[in-house]
Amino acid sequence: MTGIITYPPPDHDEIVPGLVPWAKAGIILKDGVAQGSSYAALMLTGSHGVRMQYDYTHDVAGAATQSPRWLRLTRAGDTITGHESPDGTHWTKVGTAHLPGLPATVQVGLFTASPGDLTITHTGLGASLSASRFTQVTATFDHISLDSAPAAAWSTTPVGKMGHTDWERYHRAPGLVESNGTFTVTGSGDIGPLTDAPRSTVSSTLVGLTIALIIVIVVAARFATGASSGRILAAKAVVVGGAAFVATLVGAGVVVPAGSALLRAEGISVLAVSALTHLRVVVGVAALLAVAAVFTLALAALVRRAWAAILVAISVIVLPYLLGVLPLLSDEVSRWLLRITPAAAFAVQQTVREYPQVVAYYAPMNGYFPLPGWAGFAVLCGYAMVVLGLGAFRLR
């Protein structure tokens, strides 16, 4: 495998030879060549050794080597098994893929892909900007054999957008070159679940969430008036938490599906998620506001001042969230804010996933929280329990 990287750091002034870590070349079995169709592939990568990947999100590690390898895919019904070998004699199983509904006739062949070279540039106030530059990989294949298939000539099919850069036009075009049984395949881009196209997520419909949270904080702080004992405080916590949960559940239950439908009607791409994920987000934000209400109520009982409780609650829940998701702080500071403060609970609205094998800018400002939803919510619950206990002790 060989490749090029366009204008990498530090000077960004030349095209250099080299492979990005997730450049890949190998063999693939696919339900047609259309984008999004089911597939299983076995490959050698730039820096991650042999991998077996299938259906865009699955990745299995094989031998940690960059030396030339023999690769083999075997099909048995809907099950595809990948093996790799250093010499074509001694084979090691890499993994198995189950592709439900795979038709009897599929496309098989060779492929190459090379994702963009991603770098993060730090700007003012600690914020960052991402840049992804064009890369290309060329791989040579030989000793190719295909069992249980009709004899036919190999053909070339580009998948995705290729051939539009000056490098491809004037230096090395993508595609296949065959010579005396040796195949040279050149390509760029990637096979994965993410896309460069602009898109919205379910959380994009919850633009009023912070405003709703501030309203809940104000109401909860004022509701603490009259709490003269721990028992009364607990009763008030049940009432204010329950009211916030039900009100948010109804509101989010309407806003999330209606907002998603409206965005699609306006021609805006919305990341498709299951009905269960929609439900999880709706219930999650309802629970977020409910526990935030209990936290604020307990805080007001502890400090005996509604205005002070409102100020503190906004400072530790709303403000860290805004600082974390807006391009103001460095990514690492943003991640820590969304790990250790009550704002970690905002992770309940996350619907995008990180994939180690896919190159992307995984930062809070792009919707990637450092904690899973349940863990972020647990952080807020922990704070609420501590403050509620202190508030009850204060009222003794």
Buried (B, 14 or more C-beta within 10 A) or exposed (E): BEBBBBBBEEEEEEBEEBBBEBBBBBBBBBBBBEEEEBBBBBBBBBEBBBBBBBBBEBBBBBBEEBEEBBBBBEBEEEEBBBBBBBEEEEBEBBBBBEBEEBEEEBBEBBBBBBBBBEBEEEEEEBBBEBBBBBBBBBBBBEEEEEEEEEEEEEEEEBBEEBEEBEBBEEEEEBBBEBEEEEBBBBBBBBBBBBEEEEBBBBBBBBEEBBEBBBBBBBBBBBBBEEBEEBEBBBEBBEEBBEBBBEBBBEBBBEBBBEBBEEBEEEEEEBBEBEEEBBEBBBBBBBBBBBBBBBBBBBBBBBBEBBEBBBBBBBEBBBBBBBBBBEBBBBBEBBBBBBBEBBBBBBBBBBBBEEBEBBBBBBBBBBBBBBBEBEBBBBBBBEBBBEBBEBBBEBBE
